[in-house]
Amino acid sequence: MPLIALGAVAVSASVAWLRRPRGRLWLDEALLSFPAVGKLRHALATARLARALGAMLRTGLPLLAALDAAREAAGDEAVAARLARSRERVACGAPLTASLEREAAVSYGALQLIAVGESSGQLGEMALRAGDLAAQEVERGLGTLVTMLEPALIMAFGGLVAFVAAALLQAVYSLRPGGA
């Protein structure tokens, strides 16, 4: 009984810590470091923030204000923190592309499109295209992940069915008169 209570306290404390900004930031950074999931999360956050950045710039919002709006649209605390650090560099006079690259705030493909937009004066349009490219990358990645996960789930459910069948057969054979 004390072990169950200790487990419940640990789970509730973990959930409470993860609801705080610092805990959420730690969790998001940890998820970004996972091989398959991290790349998808980064691409999804890139799609959100690039689309928001492009839309804000196309409406005539200044770059620093557009970066603030894009940070709120990222949906990932780790990527939002990286974008905030990039914004501070831009505010100090650094180029946008170099700042985003240094902080790894956006995916590589989006970074290349933003670099083209920054050098050509079409940053808003290219940021929107970068968001679309990142969204397509997420769709492909999710399709691949589901394709890889499906056989594993079939094997797991097959193992579960085999376990239940073996348990039932053991129970039947143990009830047999004269059986050992």
N, C-alpha and C positions, 0 to 999 in steps of 0.2 A: 504493500500500500504506500509506504513512503517513497518508493521508487517511482510510482505513477504520479504522485503529487510533485515530486522533484522534476519529472519530465514535463508536466503541465506548466510549472512555473518557468522552466527553461524555454519552452515554446512561446509562452506569452511574453516573456522578456525579450526574446528574439524578434517577435512580431512588433512589439512596441519600439524596439531600437531601429528596425528597418523602416518604420513609418517616419522617423526623424530624417531631416535632410542629410545629415552626415552618414547615417546608415544606408539610406537609399543611394547615395553617391558611391559608397563602398560596394554595394551589391551590383550597381550598374557597371562599375569598373571591373568587378570580378566577372560579370557576364560577358563583357567585351573581350576578355582575355581567353574565353573558351574558343576552341578552333572553329567549329561550324556555326554555333549560335552567335558568337561574337561578331563574325563577319556580317551575318544577316541583320543583327541589331544595329550595327554601325551603318550599313547601307540604308536601313529603314529610317534611322535618325537623319542621315544625309538627305534622303528624299524629302523628308518633312521640312528640314531647315532650308534646303536649297529652294524648294518651291516657295516657302514663305519669304526668303530673302529676295528671290526674283520678283515676286508679286509686289513687295514693298518698294523695291527699286524702280520698277516700272511705273508705279504711281507717283514717283517723284520724291519719295522719302530719302533723306540723307543716309549715307552708308552706315554711320554709327547707330542711328536709330533703327535702321533696317536690321542690323546685326542683333540688336537687343530683341526685336520682335522675332527674329529667326531663332534665337536662343530659347525663347518661351515655347516655340513650336516644335522643338527637337523631340520632346517626349522621352528623353533619356538624360538623366542627370549628369552622367559622365561626359557625354558629348556636349551638353549645355555648358558645363564647366570649361571644357576645352575651347568652345566657341567664345566664352567670356574672356579667357586668356588671350585668344586671338584678337578680340575686339580691343583689348587694352594695348596690344602691340600696334594695331592700326591707329588707335588714338594717339600713340606716340610717334606716328609717322611711317611705320613699316608698311610695305605693300600687303594687300589682302591675301594674295596667293601664298606669299612666303610665310605669313602668320598662320594661315590655315594648315599649311604643310608642316610647319614646325610643331604645332600642337596636335597634329593628326585629327583635326576636327571633322574632316569630311573624307569620303573614300577617294581613292586615287583617280578614278575616272571623272568624278565630279570636280576634283581639283584641277584636272587638265582643262575641262570646259570653263571653269571659273577663270583660269589663267588666260584663256583665249578671250573671254569676255572682258577681262580687266585691261588687256592690252589693246583691244579693238574699240573700247568704249561702249560695248554692248553687254555690260555685266548683268543687267536684269534679265535680258533674254537668255543669255547663256546659263544663268543660274537656274532658270526654269527648265531648260533642257537638261541640265545636270540632275535636277530633281526627277525628271522623267526617266533618265538613264538609271539612276539609283533605284527607282521603283521597279523598273524592269529587272534589274539585278536581283532585287528581293524576290520577285515572283519566280525567277529561275532557280534561285537558291532554295526557296520553300518547296518547289516541285522536286528538286533533287533530294532534299531532306526527307520528304514524305515517301519518295520512291525507295530510299534506303531504309526507312523505318518500317515500312510495310512488311517485308519478310521477317524482320526481327519480332514484330508483334504476332505474326502468324506462328512462329516457332514458340514464343512464350505461351500463347494460348494453347497450343498443342501440348506443351509440357504440362500445363495446368490440367488439361483434360486427362492426360496420361496419369498424373498423380492421383486425381480423383478416382479414376477407374481402378488403379492399383489398390487404393484404400478400400474401395467397395469390395473388390475381390478378396482382399485379406479378411475383411469382416465376414464375408460369406463362407470362406474356407475355415475360419475359426469357429463357426457355429456348427459345422458338420459333425455329426456324432462319430466318435471313434477316430477323428482326425487329429493329427499331431501338429 
